[in-house]
Amino acid sequence: MVKQTPISLKLDSYQLRKLDELCLQLGCKRNKLINFFVSQGISNLSVHRECSIILAMQKALNDLV
């Protein structure tokens, strides 16, 4: 069972309308899609952070040469 925590969220009216349209197209509930977008955003930020670390390591190694 997935544990959920209720939160309050303010969205731009246009974004909410687009979200609802997407939910209708996909046949899913708004909450499920918001959870998906949040998980993807966190994942993308993690990848970005990893790339930044690799770039910093490459720079440091190049400075040693």
C-alpha positions as CSV (number, residue, x, y, z in Angstrom):
1,M,0.0,0.0,0.0
2,V,1.3,3.4,-1.0
3,K,1.4,5.9,1.8
4,Q,0.1,9.3,0.8
5,T,0.3,12.7,2.5
6,P,-2.2,15.4,1.6
7,I,-0.7,18.7,0.5
8,S,-2.0,22.0,-0.7
9,L,-0.9,23.1,-4.2
10,K,-1.5,26.2,-6.2
11,L,-1.2,25.8,-10.0
12,D,-1.5,28.3,-12.8
13,S,-5.0,28.0,-14.2
14,Y,-3.6,27.3,-17.7
15,Q,-1.3,24.5,-16.4
16,L,-4.2,23.0,-14.4
17,R,-6.3,23.0,-17.6
18,K,-3.5,21.3,-19.6
19,L,-3.0,18.8,-16.8
20,D,-6.7,17.9,-16.8
21,E,-6.7,17.6,-20.6
22,L,-3.7,15.2,-20.4
23,C,-5.5,13.2,-17.7
24,L,-8.5,12.8,-19.9
25,Q,-6.3,11.7,-22.9
26,L,-4.4,9.2,-20.7
27,G,-7.4,8.0,-18.7
28,C,-5.7,8.6,-15.4
29,K,-6.4,10.6,-12.3
30,R,-4.8,14.0,-11.7
31,N,-3.0,12.8,-8.5
32,K,-1.4,9.9,-10.3
33,L,0.0,12.2,-13.0
34,I,1.2,14.8,-10.5
35,N,3.1,12.0,-8.6
36,F,4.6,10.8,-11.9
37,F,5.8,14.3,-12.8
38,V,7.3,14.8,-9.3
39,S,9.2,11.5,-9.5
40,Q,10.5,12.3,-13.0
41,G,11.6,15.8,-11.9
42,I,13.5,14.3,-8.9
43,S,15.1,11.7,-11.1
44,N,16.1,14.3,-13.7
45,L,17.6,16.5,-11.0
46,S,19.6,13.5,-9.7
47,V,20.9,12.9,-13.2
48,H,21.8,16.6,-13.6
49,R,23.6,16.6,-10.2
50,E,25.6,13.4,-11.2
51,C,26.6,15.1,-14.5
52,S,27.7,18.2,-12.7
53,I,29.9,16.0,-10.4
54,I,31.4,14.2,-13.4
55,L,32.1,17.5,-15.1
56,A,33.8,18.9,-12.0
57,M,35.9,15.7,-11.7
58,Q,36.9,15.9,-15.4
59,K,37.9,19.6,-14.9
60,A,39.9,18.7,-11.8
61,L,41.7,15.9,-13.7
62,N,42.4,18.1,-16.7
63,D,43.9,20.7,-14.3
64,L,46.3,18.1,-13.0
65,V,47.7,17.3,-16.4
